[in-house]
């Protein structure tokens, strides 16, 4: 199913849709058709959600496979990335000029 149909719930018209129908189709209950349509849309949206979640999981596995955890002990010294903190100086105007790392600071406690 096309992304347009998943987001908006209908298929865009094409030139073929404007041609007159040669044979009238069987009349069906609009309620049944609308219920079938809603079930189909829910199924496609759920499939899309699962595909996105799977892709995110695979990307996380790939990214984390090349990262190593640095174990810090109490008393070690560590640098801190100021952009990950809620400092006024590290946000907003002029934030590009903020130091990339500050410290070193001594590790006082493990969380």
N, CA, C and O atoms as a printed pandas DataFrame, in Angstrom:
     atom_number atom_name residue_name chain_id  residue_number  x_coord  y_coord  z_coord
0              1         N          UNK        A               1    0.850   -1.175    0.000
1              2        CA          UNK        A               1    0.000    0.000    0.000
2              3         C          UNK        A               1    0.894    1.236    0.000
3              4         O          UNK        A               1    1.931    1.260    0.664
4              5         N          UNK        A               2    0.498    2.239   -0.730
5              6        CA          UNK        A               2    1.291    3.460   -0.878
6              7         C          UNK        A               2    1.255    4.289    0.403
7              8         O          UNK        A               2    0.256    4.264    1.123
8              9         N          UNK        A               3    2.335    5.028    0.702
9             10        CA          UNK        A               3    2.345    5.887    1.894
10            11         C          UNK        A               3    1.204    6.898    1.896
11            12         O          UNK        A               3    0.661    7.214    2.955
12            13         N          UNK        A               4    0.836    7.409    0.726
13            14        CA          UNK        A               4   -0.277    8.357    0.636
14            15         C          UNK        A               4   -1.553    7.720    1.173
15            16         O          UNK        A               4   -2.298    8.350    1.923
16            17         N          UNK        A               5   -1.803    6.482    0.790
17            18        CA          UNK        A               5   -3.010    5.787    1.231
18            19         C          UNK        A               5   -2.971    5.494    2.718
19            20         O          UNK        A               5   -4.000    5.564    3.390
20            21         N          UNK        A               6   -1.789    5.163    3.247
21            22        CA          UNK        A               6   -1.677    4.892    4.683
22            23         C          UNK        A               6   -1.961    6.137    5.510
23            24         O          UNK        A               6   -2.620    6.062    6.547
24            25         N          UNK        A               7   -1.466    7.275    5.055
25            26        CA          UNK        A               7   -1.630    8.504    5.826
26            27         C          UNK        A               7   -3.035    9.077    5.721
27            28         O          UNK        A               7   -3.624    9.458    6.733
28            29         N          UNK        A               8   -3.578    9.144    4.514
29            30        CA          UNK        A               8   -4.839    9.848    4.313
30            31         C          UNK        A               8   -6.051    8.934    4.202
31            32         O          UNK        A               8   -7.185    9.402    4.306
32            33         N          UNK        A               9   -5.834    7.654    3.995
33            34        CA          UNK        A               9   -6.940    6.714    4.002
34            35         C          UNK        A               9   -7.672    6.563    2.681
35            36         O          UNK        A               9   -8.706    5.896    2.637
36            37         N          UNK        A              10   -7.182    7.152    1.613
37            38        CA          UNK        A              10   -7.813    6.946    0.319
38            39         C          UNK        A              10   -6.761    6.982   -0.775
39            40         O          UNK        A              10   -5.670    7.527   -0.608
40            41         N          UNK        A              11   -7.128    6.382   -1.901
41            42        CA          UNK        A              11   -6.227    6.328   -3.045
42            43         C          UNK        A              11   -6.480    7.556   -3.917
43            44         O          UNK        A              11   -7.637    7.859   -4.207
44            45         N          UNK        A              12   -5.445    8.269   -4.343
45            46        CA          UNK        A              12   -5.673    9.438   -5.190
46            47         C          UNK        A              12   -6.248    9.015   -6.546
47            48         O          UNK        A              12   -5.984    7.919   -7.040
48            49         N          UNK        A              13   -7.021    9.896   -7.115
49            50        CA          UNK        A              13   -7.636    9.592   -8.408
50            51         C          UNK        A              13   -6.612    9.678   -9.532
51            52         O          UNK        A              13   -5.676   10.477   -9.494
52            53         N          UNK        A              14   -6.819    8.843  -10.517
53            54        CA          UNK        A              14   -5.995    8.894  -11.722
54            55         C          UNK        A              14   -6.921    9.136  -12.913
55            56         O          UNK        A              14   -8.138    9.213  -12.743
56            57         N          UNK        A              15   -6.370    9.253  -14.088
57            58        CA          UNK        A              15   -7.197    9.529  -15.271
58            59         C          UNK        A              15   -8.157    8.383  -15.564
59            60         O          UNK        A              15   -9.231    8.611  -16.120
60            61         N          UNK        A              16   -7.797    7.179  -15.207
61            62        CA          UNK        A              16   -8.664    6.024  -15.448
62            63         C          UNK        A              16   -9.932    6.124  -14.597
63            64         O          UNK        A              16  -10.991    5.657  -15.014
64            65         N          UNK        A              17   -9.835    6.724  -13.421
65            66        CA          UNK        A              17  -10.995    6.843  -12.544
66            67         C          UNK        A              17  -12.075    7.747  -13.126
67            68         O          UNK        A              17  -13.236    7.631  -12.734
68            69         N          UNK        A              18  -11.735    8.632  -14.037
69            70        CA          UNK        A              18  -12.707    9.556  -14.603
70            71         C          UNK        A              18  -13.434    8.981  -15.822
71            72         O          UNK        A              18  -14.390    9.581  -16.312
72            73         N          UNK        A              19  -12.989    7.833  -16.306
73            74        CA          UNK        A              19  -13.666    7.195  -17.437
74            75         C          UNK        A              19  -14.992    6.593  -16.959
75            76         O          UNK        A              19  -15.072    6.090  -15.839
76            77         N          UNK        A              20  -16.026    6.640  -17.797
77            78        CA          UNK        A              20  -17.307    6.054  -17.367
78            79         C          UNK        A              20  -17.187    4.536  -17.280
79            80         O          UNK        A              20  -16.470    3.906  -18.057
80            81         N          UNK        A              21  -17.892    3.978  -16.337
81            82        CA          UNK        A              21  -17.876    2.525  -16.180
82            83         C          UNK        A              21  -18.818    1.922  -17.222
83            84         O          UNK        A              21  -19.930    2.408  -17.428
84            85         N          UNK        A              22  -18.358    0.865  -17.869
85            86        CA          UNK        A              22  -19.165    0.261  -18.925
86            87         C          UNK        A              22  -20.273   -0.615  -18.360
87            88         O          UNK        A              22  -21.387   -0.626  -18.883
88            89         N          UNK        A              23  -19.972   -1.344  -17.299
89            90        CA          UNK        A              23  -20.970   -2.243  -16.722
90            91         C          UNK        A              23  -21.186   -1.855  -15.268
91            92         O          UNK        A              23  -20.228   -1.731  -14.504
92            93         N          UNK        A              24  -22.441   -1.663  -14.886
93            94        CA          UNK        A              24  -22.669   -1.333  -13.481
94            95         C          UNK        A              24  -22.344   -2.532  -12.600
95            96         O          UNK        A              24  -22.703   -3.667  -12.913
96            97         N          UNK        A              25  -21.662   -2.263  -11.498
97            98        CA          UNK        A              25  -21.284   -3.331  -10.581
98            99         C          UNK        A              25  -22.432   -3.693   -9.663
99           100         O          UNK        A              25  -23.460   -3.016   -9.627
100          101         N          UNK        A              26  -22.244   -4.757   -8.932
101          102        CA          UNK        A              26  -23.262   -5.155   -7.970
102          103         C          UNK        A              26  -23.320   -4.128   -6.856
103          104         O          UNK        A              26  -22.304   -3.581   -6.427
104          105         N          UNK        A              27  -24.531   -3.884   -6.403
105          106        CA          UNK        A              27  -24.682   -2.946   -5.293
106          107         C          UNK        A              27  -24.370   -3.696   -4.006
107          108         O          UNK        A              27  -24.927   -4.762   -3.743
108          109         N          UNK        A              28  -23.496   -3.139   -3.227
109          110        CA          UNK        A              28  -23.136   -3.765   -1.955
110          111         C          UNK        A              28  -23.416   -2.791   -0.836
111          112         O          UNK        A              28  -23.574   -1.589   -1.049
112          113         N          UNK        A              29  -23.470   -3.309    0.295
113          114        CA          UNK        A              29  -23.755   -2.487    1.465
114          115         C          UNK        A              29  -22.565   -1.578    1.747
115          116         O          UNK        A              29  -21.431   -2.039    1.871
116          117         N          UNK        A              30  -22.842   -0.283    1.846
117          118        CA          UNK        A              30  -21.772    0.677    2.136
118          119         C          UNK        A              30  -21.200    0.434    3.529
119          120         O          UNK        A              30  -20.009    0.639    3.764
120          121         N          UNK        A              31  -22.045    0.000    4.438
121          122        CA          UNK        A              31  -21.571   -0.248    5.797
122          123         C          UNK        A              31  -20.538   -1.371    5.797
123          124         O          UNK        A              31  -19.496   -1.266    6.442
124          125         N          UNK        A              32  -20.835   -2.445    5.070
125          126        CA          UNK        A              32  -19.903   -3.568    5.024
126          127         C          UNK        A              32  -18.605   -3.151    4.345
127          128         O          UNK        A              32  -17.520   -3.520    4.794
128          129         N          UNK        A              33  -18.713   -2.382    3.262
129          130        CA          UNK        A              33  -17.515   -1.911    2.571
130          131         C          UNK        A              33  -16.678   -1.004    3.462
131          132         O          UNK        A              33  -15.451   -1.099    3.481
132          133         N          UNK        A              34  -17.348   -0.126    4.198
133          134        CA          UNK        A              34  -16.592    0.780    5.066
134          135         C          UNK        A              34  -15.938    0.022    6.213
135          136         O          UNK        A              34  -14.820    0.350    6.608
136          137         N          UNK        A              35  -16.621   -0.990    6.755
137          138        CA          UNK        A              35  -16.006   -1.798    7.813
138          139         C          UNK        A              35  -14.801   -2.563    7.275
139          140         O          UNK        A              35  -13.768   -2.645    7.939
140          141         N          UNK        A              36  -14.932   -3.118    6.082
141          142        CA          UNK        A              36  -13.804   -3.821    5.465
142          143         C          UNK        A              36  -12.637   -2.866    5.217
143          144         O          UNK        A              36  -11.475   -3.209    5.431
144          145         N          UNK        A              37  -12.980   -1.657    4.759
145          146        CA          UNK        A              37  -11.943   -0.661    4.499
146          147         C          UNK        A              37  -11.211   -0.292    5.788
147          148         O          UNK        A              37   -9.983   -0.209    5.799
148          149         N          UNK        A              38  -11.953   -0.072    6.874
149          150        CA          UNK        A              38  -11.321    0.282    8.149
150          151         C          UNK        A              38  -10.442   -0.849    8.668
151          152         O          UNK        A              38   -9.352   -0.603    9.184
152          153         N          UNK        A              39  -10.910   -2.087    8.534
153          154        CA          UNK        A              39  -10.096   -3.227    8.963
154          155         C          UNK        A              39   -8.802   -3.308    8.151
155          156         O          UNK        A              39   -7.725   -3.546    8.696
156          157         N          UNK        A              40   -8.933   -3.103    6.826
157          158        CA          UNK        A              40   -7.759   -3.155    5.959
158          159         C          UNK        A              40   -6.768   -2.041    6.323
159          160         O          UNK        A              40   -5.562   -2.282    6.389
160          161         N          UNK        A              41   -7.275   -0.822    6.559
161          162        CA          UNK        A              41   -6.404    0.298    6.919
162          163         C          UNK        A              41   -5.703    0.035    8.248
163          164         O          UNK        A              41   -4.509    0.303    8.382
164          165         N          UNK        A              42   -6.436   -0.487    9.230
165          166        CA          UNK        A              42   -5.819   -0.810   10.518
166          167         C          UNK        A              42   -4.727   -1.859   10.353
167          168         O          UNK        A              42   -3.665   -1.761   10.968
168          169         N          UNK        A              43   -4.990   -2.858    9.525
169          170        CA          UNK        A              43   -3.999   -3.906    9.294
170          171         C          UNK        A              43   -2.740   -3.328    8.636
171          172         O          UNK        A              43   -1.624   -3.642    9.052
172          173         N          UNK        A              44   -2.915   -2.485    7.612
173          174        CA          UNK        A              44   -1.761   -1.901    6.924
174          175         C          UNK        A              44   -0.986   -0.957    7.844
175          176         O          UNK        A              44    0.245   -0.942    7.814
176          177         N          UNK        A              45   -1.684   -0.179    8.653
177          178        CA          UNK        A              45   -0.997    0.724    9.581
178          179         C          UNK        A              45   -0.220   -0.062   10.630
179          180         O          UNK        A              45    0.896    0.312   10.989
180          181         N          UNK        A              46   -0.806   -1.149   11.120
181          182        CA          UNK        A              46   -0.105   -1.980   12.098
182          183         C          UNK        A              46    1.131   -2.617   11.465
183          184         O          UNK        A              46    2.188   -2.681   12.093
184          185         N          UNK        A              47    1.001   -3.086   10.226
185          186        CA          UNK        A              47    2.164   -3.650    9.524
186          187         C          UNK        A              47    3.253   -2.600    9.334
187          188         O          UNK        A              47    4.436   -2.896    9.498
188          189         N          UNK        A              48    2.859   -1.373    8.988
189          190        CA          UNK        A              48    3.838   -0.295    8.823
190          191         C          UNK        A              48    4.506    0.029   10.152
191          192         O          UNK        A              48    5.716    0.249   10.197
192          193         N          UNK        A              49    3.728    0.061   11.245
193          194        CA          UNK        A              49    4.292    0.341   12.566
194          195         C          UNK        A              49    5.298   -0.740   12.965
195          196         O          UNK        A              49    6.373   -0.434   13.482
196          197         N          UNK        A              50    4.946   -1.997   12.724
197          198        CA          UNK        A              50    5.863   -3.093   13.048
198          199         C          UNK        A              50    7.131   -3.033   12.198
199          200         O          UNK        A              50    8.223   -3.303   12.699
200          201         N          UNK        A              51    6.997   -2.683   10.926
201          202        CA          UNK        A              51    8.168   -2.575   10.050
202          203         C          UNK        A              51    9.089   -1.456   10.515
203          204         O          UNK        A              51   10.310   -1.606   10.484
204          205         N          UNK        A              52    8.517   -0.335   10.945
205          206        CA          UNK        A              52    9.330    0.780   11.447
206          207         C          UNK        A              52   10.036    0.382   12.732
207          208         O          UNK        A              52   11.219    0.674   12.907
208          209         N          UNK        A              53    9.315   -0.287   13.641
209          210        CA          UNK        A              53    9.922   -0.718   14.903
210          211         C          UNK        A              53   11.054   -1.712   14.645
211          212         O          UNK        A              53   12.101   -1.641   15.289
212          213         N          UNK        A              54   10.849   -2.633   13.710
213          214        CA          UNK        A              54   11.889   -3.602   13.373
214          215         C          UNK        A              54   13.115   -2.900   12.793
215          216         O          UNK        A              54   14.246   -3.220   13.160
216          217         N          UNK        A              55   12.895   -1.943   11.889
217          218        CA          UNK        A              55   14.014   -1.209   11.286
218          219         C          UNK        A              55   14.775   -0.415   12.341
219          220         O          UNK        A              55   16.004   -0.367   12.307
220          221         N          UNK        A              56   14.060    0.208   13.281
221          222        CA          UNK        A              56   14.728    0.953   14.349
222          223         C          UNK        A              56   15.566    0.016   15.213
223          224         O          UNK        A              56   16.680    0.355   15.613
224          225         N          UNK        A              57   15.019   -1.163   15.497
225          226        CA          UNK        A              57   15.760   -2.134   16.303
226          227         C          UNK        A              57   17.026   -2.586   15.574
227          228         O          UNK        A              57   18.092   -2.689   16.181
228          229         N          UNK        A              58   16.911   -2.851   14.287
229          230        CA          UNK        A              58   18.074   -3.273   13.510
230          231         C          UNK        A              58   19.131   -2.174   13.432
231          232         O          UNK        A              58   20.327   -2.455   13.514
232          233         N          UNK        A              59   18.695   -0.923   13.273
233          234        CA          UNK        A              59   19.645    0.193   13.240
234          235         C          UNK        A              59   20.342    0.342   14.588
235          236         O          UNK        A              59   21.541    0.618   14.643
236          237         N          UNK        A              60   19.595    0.161   15.675
237          238        CA          UNK        A              60   20.194    0.262   17.006
238          239         C          UNK        A              60   21.229   -0.841   17.213
239          240         O          UNK        A              60   22.302   -0.590   17.762
240          241         N          UNK        A              61   20.914   -2.057   16.777
241          242        CA          UNK        A              61   21.880   -3.154   16.900
242          243         C          UNK        A              61   23.149   -2.854   16.115
243          244         O          UNK        A              61   24.256   -3.057   16.615
244          245         N          UNK        A              62   22.989   -2.375   14.895
245          246        CA          UNK        A              62   24.147   -2.057   14.062
246          247         C          UNK        A              62   24.981   -0.947   14.686
247          248         O          UNK        A              62   26.208   -1.038   14.732
248          249         N          UNK        A              63   24.320    0.095   15.165
249          250        CA          UNK        A              63   25.033    1.226   15.766
250          251         C          UNK        A              63   25.762    0.792   17.036
251          252         O          UNK        A              63   26.929    1.130   17.231
252          253         N          UNK        A              64   25.079    0.049   17.891
253          254        CA          UNK        A              64   25.657   -0.338   19.175
254          255         C          UNK        A              64   26.723   -1.417   19.047
255          256         O          UNK        A              64   27.509   -1.611   19.974
256          257         N          UNK        A              65   26.768   -2.125   17.921
257          258        CA          UNK        A              65   27.772   -3.178   17.766
258          259         C          UNK        A              65   29.181   -2.598   17.665
259          260         O          UNK        A              65   30.157   -3.298   17.936
260          261         N          UNK        A              66   29.297   -1.329   17.280
261          262        CA          UNK        A              66   30.610   -0.708   17.125
262          263         C          UNK        A              66   30.959    0.224   18.273
263          264         O          UNK        A              66   31.969    0.925   18.218
264          265         N          UNK        A              67   30.142    0.238   19.301
265          266        CA          UNK        A              67   30.391    1.097   20.463
266          267         C          UNK        A              67   30.827    0.234   21.635
267          268         O          UNK        A              67   30.331   -0.877   21.822
268          269         N          UNK        A              68   31.753    0.752   22.416
269          270        CA          UNK        A              68   32.152    0.013   23.606
270          271         C          UNK        A              68   31.842    0.862   24.834
271          272         O          UNK        A              68   32.013    2.081   24.829
272          273         N          UNK        A              69   31.396    0.208   25.854
273          274        CA          UNK        A              69   31.050    0.896   27.089
274          275         C          UNK        A              69   32.324    1.134   27.890
275          276         O          UNK        A              69   33.180    0.255   27.997
276          277         N          UNK        A              70   32.434    2.323   28.445
277          278        CA          UNK        A              70   33.590    2.664   29.262
278          279         C          UNK        A              70   33.182    2.591   30.726
279          280         O          UNK        A              70   32.469    3.469   31.213
280          281         N          UNK        A              71   33.622    1.563   31.429
281          282        CA          UNK        A              71   33.232    1.462   32.841
282          283         C          UNK        A              71   33.996    2.492   33.679
283          284         O          UNK        A              71   35.223    2.575   33.616
284          285         N          UNK        A              72   33.259    3.261   34.450
285          286        CA          UNK        A              72   33.867    4.260   35.328
286          287         C          UNK        A              72   33.711    3.811   36.771
287          288         O          UNK        A              72   32.646    3.348   37.181
288          289         N          UNK        A              73   34.768    3.950   37.521
289          290        CA          UNK        A              73   34.750    3.610   38.940
290          291         C          UNK        A              73   34.760    4.893   39.757
291          292         O          UNK        A              73   35.139    5.954   39.261
292          293         N          UNK        A              74   34.341    4.788   41.009
293          294        CA          UNK        A              74   34.380    5.946   41.904
294          295         C          UNK        A              74   35.838    6.367   42.070
295          296         O          UNK        A              74   36.711    5.542   42.343
296          297         N          UNK        A              75   36.083    7.659   41.902
297          298        CA          UNK        A              75   37.436    8.190   41.988
298          299         C          UNK        A              75   38.071    8.449   40.631
299          300         O          UNK        A              75   39.039    9.203   40.537
300          301         N          UNK        A              76   37.535    7.827   39.568
301          302        CA          UNK        A              76   38.039    8.098   38.218
302          303         C          UNK        A              76   37.702    9.532   37.827
303          304         O          UNK        A              76   36.837   10.175   38.423
304          305         N          UNK        A              77   38.405   10.010   36.815
305          306        CA          UNK        A              77   38.132   11.356   36.318
306          307         C          UNK        A              77   37.542   11.226   34.912
307          308         O          UNK        A              77   37.984   10.404   34.109
308          309         N          UNK        A              78   36.526   12.061   34.634
309          310        CA          UNK        A              78   35.814   11.949   33.360
310          311         C          UNK        A              78   35.502   13.328   32.806
311          312         O          UNK        A              78   35.320   14.289   33.552
312          313         N          UNK        A              79   35.444   13.405   31.482
313          314        CA          UNK        A              79   35.017   14.622   30.800
314          315         C          UNK        A              79   33.504   14.567   30.587
315          316         O          UNK        A              79   32.921   13.488   30.487
316          317         N          UNK        A              80   32.878   15.741   30.518
317          318        CA          UNK        A              80   31.426   15.825   30.344
318          319         C          UNK        A              80   31.129   16.623   29.081
319          320         O          UNK        A              80   31.757   17.650   28.822
320          321         N          UNK        A              81   30.174   16.146   28.304
321          322        CA          UNK        A              81   29.717   16.853   27.111
322          323         C          UNK        A              81   28.695   17.905   27.548
323          324         O          UNK        A              81   27.610   17.533   27.995
324          325         N          UNK        A              82   28.996   19.203   27.439
325          326        CA          UNK        A              82   28.062   20.226   27.924
326          327         C          UNK        A              82   26.780   20.316   27.106
327          328         O          UNK        A              82   25.778   20.839   27.593
328          329         N          UNK        A              83   26.791   19.821   25.880
329          330        CA          UNK        A              83   25.589   19.881   25.051
330          331         C          UNK        A              83   24.521   18.907   25.534
331          332         O          UNK        A              83   23.349   19.057   25.192
332          333         N          UNK        A              84   24.912   17.911   26.324
333          334        CA          UNK        A              84   23.929   16.969   26.855
334          335         C          UNK        A              84   23.338   17.455   28.174
335          336         O          UNK        A              84   22.440   16.814   28.720
336          337         N          UNK        A              85   23.826   18.569   28.686
337          338        CA          UNK        A              85   23.329   19.124   29.943
338          339         C          UNK        A              85   22.350   20.254   29.666
339          340         O          UNK        A              85   22.294   20.773   28.551
340          341         N          UNK        A              86   21.589   20.633   30.666
341          342        CA          UNK        A              86   20.620   21.731   30.529
342          343         C          UNK        A              86   21.253   23.038   30.991
343          344         O          UNK        A              86   20.748   23.678   31.913
344          345         N          UNK        A              87   22.339   23.434   30.369
345          346        CA          UNK        A              87   23.001   24.695   30.679
346          347         C          UNK        A              87   22.534   25.748   29.698
347          348         O          UNK        A              87   22.332   25.460   28.519
348          349         N          UNK        A              88   22.362   26.963   30.177
349          350        CA          UNK        A              88   21.957   28.054   29.294
350          351         C          UNK        A              88   23.066   28.347   28.293
351          352         O          UNK        A              88   22.789   28.665   27.137
352          353         N          UNK        A              89   24.314   28.243   28.726
353          354        CA          UNK        A              89   25.440   28.564   27.854
354          355         C          UNK        A              89   25.583   27.569   26.701
355          356         O          UNK        A              89   26.122   27.916   25.650
356          357         N          UNK        A              90   25.106   26.335   26.888
357          358        CA          UNK        A              90   25.305   25.327   25.847
358          359         C          UNK        A              90   24.131   25.254   24.879
359          360         O          UNK        A              90   24.137   24.422   23.971
360          361         N          UNK        A              91   23.126   26.105   25.052
361          362        CA          UNK        A              91   21.955   26.108   24.173
362          363         C          UNK        A              91   21.790   27.489   23.549
363          364         O          UNK        A              91   22.291   28.482   24.076
364          365         N          UNK        A              92   21.097   27.543   22.446
365          366        CA          UNK        A              92   20.729   28.816   21.844
366          367         C          UNK        A              92   21.842   29.474   21.052
367          368         O          UNK        A              92   22.696   28.809   20.465
368          369         N          UNK        A              93   21.809   30.803   21.052
369          370        CA          UNK        A              93   22.723   31.594   20.241
370          371         C          UNK        A              93   24.164   31.428   20.727
371          372         O          UNK        A              93   24.429   31.520   21.925
372          373         N          UNK        A              94   25.072   31.191   19.821
373          374        CA          UNK        A              94   26.483   31.035   20.163
374          375         C          UNK        A              94   26.837   29.666   20.706
375          376         O          UNK        A              94   27.933   29.474   21.232
376          377         N          UNK        A              95   25.917   28.699   20.587
377          378        CA          UNK        A              95   26.192   27.379   21.156
378          379         C          UNK        A              95   27.296   26.644   20.398
379          380         O          UNK        A              95   27.891   25.704   20.926
380          381         N          UNK        A              96   27.572   27.070   19.157
381          382        CA          UNK        A              96   28.650   26.424   18.404
382          383         C          UNK        A              96   30.011   26.722   19.019
383          384         O          UNK        A              96   30.968   25.977   18.804
384          385         N          UNK        A              97   30.102   27.798   19.776
385          386        CA          UNK        A              97   31.382   28.188   20.359
386          387         C          UNK        A              97   31.611   27.581   21.735
387          388         O          UNK        A              97   32.668   27.788   22.330
388          389         N          UNK        A              98   30.641   26.838   22.247
389          390        CA          UNK        A              98   30.788   26.185   23.545
390          391         C          UNK        A              98   31.822   25.065   23.424
391          392         O          UNK        A              98   31.909   24.399   22.393
392          393         N          UNK        A              99   32.596   24.868   24.476
393          394        CA          UNK        A              99   33.607   23.808   24.469
394          395         C          UNK        A              99   32.940   22.456   24.251
395          396         O          UNK        A              99   31.823   22.223   24.712
396          397         N          UNK        A             100   33.629   21.576   23.548
397          398        CA          UNK        A             100   33.055   20.258   23.273
398          399         C          UNK        A             100   33.011   19.402   24.521
399          400         O          UNK        A             100   32.090   18.604   24.697
400          401         N          UNK        A             101   33.988   19.558   25.379
401          402        CA          UNK        A             101   34.054   18.791   26.623
402          403         C          UNK        A             101   34.456   19.731   27.745
403          404         O          UNK        A             101   35.224   20.670   27.533
404          405         N          UNK        A             102   33.936   19.480   28.937
405          406        CA          UNK        A             102   34.375   20.235   30.109
406          407         C          UNK        A             102   34.849   19.237   31.152
407          408         O          UNK        A             102   34.437   18.077   31.162
408          409         N          UNK        A             103   35.706   19.702   32.010
409          410        CA          UNK        A             103   36.221   18.816   33.049
410          411         C          UNK        A             103   37.722   18.729   32.950
411          412         O          UNK        A             103   38.331   19.591   32.318
412          413         N          UNK        A             104   38.336   17.757   33.527
413          414        CA          UNK        A             104   37.782   16.509   34.045
414          415         C          UNK        A             104   37.171   16.688   35.443
415          416         O          UNK        A             104   37.610   17.517   36.241
416          417         N          UNK        A             105   36.145   15.877   35.698
417          418        CA          UNK        A             105   35.485   15.839   36.991
418          419         C          UNK        A             105   35.711   14.471   37.609
419          420         O          UNK        A             105   35.840   13.470   36.904
420          421         N          UNK        A             106   35.757   14.441   38.926
421          422        CA          UNK        A             106   35.931   13.175   39.633
422          423         C          UNK        A             106   34.575   12.501   39.796
423          424         O          UNK        A             106   33.586   13.156   40.127
424          425         N          UNK        A             107   34.528   11.185   39.562
425          426        CA          UNK        A             107   33.294   10.418   39.741
426          427         C          UNK        A             107   33.080   10.236   41.234
427          428         O          UNK        A             107   33.909    9.645   41.925
428          429         N          UNK        A             108   31.947   10.756   41.728
429          430        CA          UNK        A             108   31.644   10.706   43.161
430          431         C          UNK        A             108   30.777    9.504   43.525
431          432         O          UNK        A             108   30.928    8.927   44.602
432          433         N          UNK        A             109   29.863    9.127   42.617
433          434        CA          UNK        A             109   28.912    8.066   42.936
434          435         C          UNK        A             109   28.436    7.421   41.639
435          436         O          UNK        A             109   28.417    8.068   40.591
436          437         N          UNK        A             110   28.056    6.157   41.707
437          438        CA          UNK        A             110   27.497    5.456   40.557
438          439         C          UNK        A             110   25.986    5.393   40.723
439          440         O          UNK        A             110   25.474    5.123   41.810
440          441         N          UNK        A             111   25.287    5.646   39.630
441          442        CA          UNK        A             111   23.819    5.609   39.687
442          443         C          UNK        A             111   23.326    4.279   39.163
443          444         O          UNK        A             111   22.119    4.039   39.123
